[in-house]
Amino acid sequence: MRRLYWVAWVAWVLVLGCEPPSSQRARSAFVVNPEAIDFGAAAVGRTKSLKLRVTNGGRASYRVEGAVSSIPNVTVPSFEPFILSGGGEREIEVLFKPDVEGPVQGSLELITDADSRGDVPVLGRGVKAFVEVPETELDFGNVAMGLVEMRQVTVRNPSDVESPLELSLQGTDADQFTAERGEAEMLAPGESRVVSVAFAPKRLGSASAELRVAVCEGCEPAMIPLRGTGVASKLEVTPLRLDFGRVALGASSEQSITVRNQGNLPLRWSGVVLQDNPGGVYRVVSTPVVSGGALEPGAVVEVRVAFSPTALGRAGEGRVEVGVHEQGSTAPGPKVSLVGEGGTSCVSVLPRELDFGVVAEGMTATRPVEVVNRCRDSVLVNNLRLDTAQGGYFTLAQAPASLTVPPGQSAYVGITFSPRTGTARASTGQLAVTVRAGGTLSTEAVGLKGTGRAFQPCQFQLPEHLSFGKVPVGAEVSMGLVLRNTGTQPCYLASMQLAAGSAPSFTSRTVRNGVLLPGAKTTLVVRFKPDAEGPFEGLAEAWVNHPTQGHPLVALSGEGVRGCFAVQPTTVDFGLTKLACGPRTRELLAINDCVGPVRVAGMALEQTGTEFQVGPMNAFPSQLAPGARVKLTARYEPVDDGIDAAAVRFRLEDGSEYTAGLLGKGATKAEQTDRFLQESKAKVDVLFVVDNSGSMMEEQQSLGQNFAAFLSAANAASVDYRIGVTTTGLDPSPGGWSECPGGAQGGENGRLFPVDNSRPRIITPATANAAGVFADNTKVGVCHWNEQGLDAAHRALSDPLLYNQDDTRTQQPNDGNGGFLRQDAKLAIIFLSDEEDFSAQPVSFYETYFLALKGNDKTKLSINAIVGPMDLSTCPTSSSSGSRYIQLAQATGGVVESICTPNWAASLEKLSNSAFGPNRKFPLTQVPADAARIVVTVDGVPVTTGWEYDAATNSVIFERAAAPAPGTWVEVTYPLGCN
């Protein structure tokens, strides 16, 4: 019999060995370990995790796309699909979180293209925790070396049987903590016990560990984080936690750790070690070298650490170990925690990169850095730190004192670049600026670069005197002071500006440093605007590379007069002109408003080039009768890049001379780039129109209770807001079911609530307890029946209420809305009603009116509605659909939410983003030649969708959802036309 079995087995092997070649293909083999997932006991409400190892036991690769569980309590965190080649393996995490006690079973299917199925049986059991532990952190604070600090944790056995109490300490510094469970190792049914936890620091610096408490057999333990900091009297390490605050991406912030030996014996010094550095964002900048490696009694050393964030948000906590020890000790050194956050603030430092260009050796260049405060309060700018990475020298142009910048204003920090002699390579550096706004600390950075070069002495031409002649008081004449390179070698110009002490009637914008090629020029535009009769004097100065004539001076003079002869305009500015577009023309007039004739003895055109023409030149000499006007034509055709200037002199018979300035700027470039900084502080006026009918009590309460959610975007962007509330009632309620508060009996008729001024009627960022005031102001009562919200908003924002403090039509004092609407602020209107609007005018009337209030600028208007939806089946408590409110909101691109919203906070947050969202309209300085070739970037990243060009306003307008974030740079580049 045994022989027959043997023969059969051999035959079976031979059959397998003789399969046709088509069956000999490589096969994939799906293998899992373990073959079945058994979670065992898991505490109800807690998550237990196991790893499933997937292996390819064959030769052919297969792909794993995902996993599907048949048990709701068993999940697999999402993962990217992967391919397993022959012999490869991969772990997949599987989670089990039971909701109730009892066993569960099912399967986990791995979706693959392997030859074998990917089903894995899953078992588990939900059990009620035998021990309950509050999952709160225990923070022991600062504890001196040699002392012990105690904390307590209460554990409880909620079951009806005895439960073991098992505790353990784990973590990096577990040796510094102690936990005692008490005398008995078992918890009686229903027993609560206080567990004492001690912290006895053995090392200086921060310490952390975990107290783990077993909650049931086989369950994941409960973990209570433990923290403390060891401090000592012999050794002072301050601070033990470096908080860099908020630092802009691309910037670095540095702080110091001070180490002081306060004992009587030397301490061993070995420097510092960066132990934990998540994301690589922390860096030890400098570590002092101590002679002999010993920190003598009383000695102090300073360690500098930098934080350079690479992503927005809170960075992981780092740790530095300070290598200071008692002689002969091998204990770890003190540890200092490092924390920081990547982000932006309501303070901007501009520009983000300061390029000095080429600077002559032996000379300097100074340029300003602007610190713009868009916060609601003043900020303190300090800790100005300059670092030169290579090349020349970057220094502060003024003492590094702290600067206080009021809200909405700017401060300037001058930076000077001095090239190193004989160093032709580029110089680079960085300016770090620390800003304290309230309790928030942020650091911004400006990249610095420049290049040094040796120059031959500059040969140049510059007039010695610039006369503005007679200028009517209050009028302004602009003239150009032209410095031209008349040599054959390049010239270096350090700056050109008004000298200190010049009369305030003279103003100019400093010409920055640069290189003038042979024949090239630069122009300082000087403006003279006398505020009184009499002579005025000033001085302009330039700095060029010349050993003896490097500081030329130009005298400025002008006279303010009150005469009857005038030239209009006093300055003709042709603006930017492309060289290929041909000449531009403008008109000017010589006017005699005297009672008698005036004789103009002559007219002359003064310029250094040939770009300007004025005609007819034979118009003078001439006698101008009283009231006469002589029209002249000025023509400008640039021949090169840069600013051109000229003066037209009118000489009267009595010898007096009147001047008109001519300005233009030539450009060979084919495109223009306009740069905008997206403001982070905006002005927004918000009008809530709240239905005061009988069914609105709960909705009014929900609105008031969620005011914080509505202000979320406003607070994030430091918006300067004004918020008022009115009702849908125009006439006082006839009564019948309730009284309405506020003094108008529900007939506010557009007046802000409460009209009796029992509370502030306009809420601003300075309003004390703004949330409480708003909550009370939204409780407008439920006494009315005729909802006319659109009319109420129209009356609130029109005469006589709009600009008057008192409505003279009523008996209540000071019940007007004056002071609510600001001309330069965005207007947001929010309607809240469960009924249709019954106002008198068509919706288009209100749309036209509200747009006109904001100069027809759609970006300055936001109309939104929380009303009955069109589909009332989704909102059975609404009396009717608010179709007119919805129509108006949609016409202006506003937000529409259902009055039956289940989450008022989320709905109001959407309205907040709509009302307080950032600026969306960016007007261009020139008209594009081809709108299709406009290129938009935000912080250097091209943006191809979410905006459009509006030819009527010559602006780029972003969609509401695509508006650039506050603090970002928007650049619009477009081809120049010939307009």
MOKA-V578727 format. One record per backbone hydrogen bond with DSSP energy under -1.0 kcal/mol. NH is the residue of the N-H (numbers start at 1). CO is the residue of the C=O. Records with the same first field share a line. If there is no record, write none. Layout:
NH->CO, CO
This chain:
5->1
6->2
7->3
8->4
9->5
10->6
11->7
12->8
13->9
14->10
15->11
16->12
17->13
19->16
23->20
24->21
31->55
33->53
37->121
39->123
42->125
44->127
45->98
46->43
48->96
50->94
52->92
53->33
54->90
55->31
56->88
57->29
59->27
62->84
64->82
65->111
68->109
70->107
74->71
75->95
82->64
84->62
87->56
88->85
90->54
92->52
94->50
95->75
96->48
97->73
102->126
104->124
106->122
108->120
109->68
110->118
111->66
113->63
120->108
122->106
123->37
124->104
125->40
126->102
127->42
130->215
131->215
132->156
136->134
138->225
140->227
143->229
145->231
147->144
149->199
151->197
153->195
155->193
156->132
157->191
163->187
165->185
168->212
170->210
173->208
174->171
176->173
177->174
178->198
180->196
187->163
190->157
191->188
193->155
195->153
197->151
198->178
199->149
200->176
205->230
206->335
207->228
209->226
210->170
211->224
212->168
213->222
214->166
219->216
222->213
224->211
226->209
227->138
228->207
229->141
230->205
231->143
236->260
238->258
242->337
244->339
246->441
247->341
248->443
251->248
253->307
255->305
257->303
258->238
259->301
260->236
261->299
262->234
267->295
268->325
269->293
270->323
273->321
275->273, 319
276->319
280->277
283->306
285->304
286->304
293->290
294->291
295->267
298->261
299->296
301->259
303->257
304->286
305->255
306->283
307->253
308->281
313->342
315->340
318->338
319->276
320->336
321->273
322->334
323->271
324->322
325->268
329->326
335->204
336->320
337->240
338->318
339->242
341->245
342->313
343->247
348->372
350->370
354->447
356->449
359->451
361->453
363->360
365->417
367->415
369->413
370->350
371->411
372->348
373->409
374->346
379->405
380->436
381->403
382->434
385->432
387->430
389->428
390->428
393->418
395->416
397->414
401->399
403->381
405->379
408->373
409->406
411->371
413->369
415->367
416->395
417->365
418->393
423->420
427->450
428->390
429->448
430->387
431->446
432->385
433->444
434->382
435->442
436->380
437->440
440->437
442->435
443->246
444->433
446->431
447->352
448->429
449->354
450->427
451->357
453->359
458->545
461->484
466->555
468->557
470->657
471->559
473->561
474->530
475->472
477->528
479->526
481->524
483->522
484->461
485->520
486->459
487->459
491->516
493->514
494->543
496->511
497->541
499->539
502->499
503->537
506->503
507->527
511->496
514->493
516->491
519->485
520->517
522->483
524->481
526->479
527->507
528->477
529->505
534->560
536->558
538->556
540->554
541->497
542->552
543->495
544->550
545->492
546->544
554->540
555->464
556->538
557->466
558->536
559->469
560->534
561->471
566->591
568->589
572->661
574->663
577->665
579->667
581->578
584->636
586->634
588->632
589->568
590->630
591->566
592->628
593->564
598->624
600->622
601->651
602->651
604->649
606->647
613->635
615->633
619->616
622->600
624->598
627->592
628->625
630->590
632->588
633->615
634->586
635->613
636->584
637->611
642->666
644->664
646->662
647->606
648->660
649->604
650->658
651->602
652->656
653->599
655->652
658->650
660->648
661->570
662->646
663->572
664->644
665->575
666->642
667->577
672->974
674->972
676->970
678->968
684->720
685->826
686->722
687->828
688->724
689->830
690->726
691->832
696->693
700->696
701->697
702->698
703->699
704->700
705->701
706->702
707->704
710->706
711->707
712->709
715->711
716->712
717->713
719->714
720->682
721->719
722->684
723->763
724->686
726->688
728->690
733->745
747->744
749->729
751->748
753->725
756->742
757->754
763->723
767->764
773->769
774->770
775->771
776->772
777->773
778->774
780->778
784->692
788->728
792->788
793->789
794->790
795->791
796->792
797->793
798->795
802->798
810->807
816->805
817->801
818->804
820->817
825->822
826->683
827->860
828->685
829->862
830->687
831->864
832->689
833->866
838->787
845->842
847->843
848->844
849->845
850->846
851->847
852->848
853->849
855->852
856->851
857->854
860->857
861->858
862->827
864->829
865->895
866->831
867->897
872->870
874->871
875->872
878->875
879->834
880->834
882->868
883->881
886->882
887->883
888->884
889->885
890->886
891->887
892->888
893->890
894->889
897->865
899->867
901->898
907->903
908->904
909->905
910->906
911->907
912->908
913->909
914->910
915->911
916->912
922->956
924->954
929->975
933->930
934->931
935->973
937->971
938->941
939->969
941->938
943->936
948->957
950->955
955->950
956->922
957->948
958->920
959->946
967->678
968->965
970->676
971->937
972->674
973->935
974->672
976->670
977->927
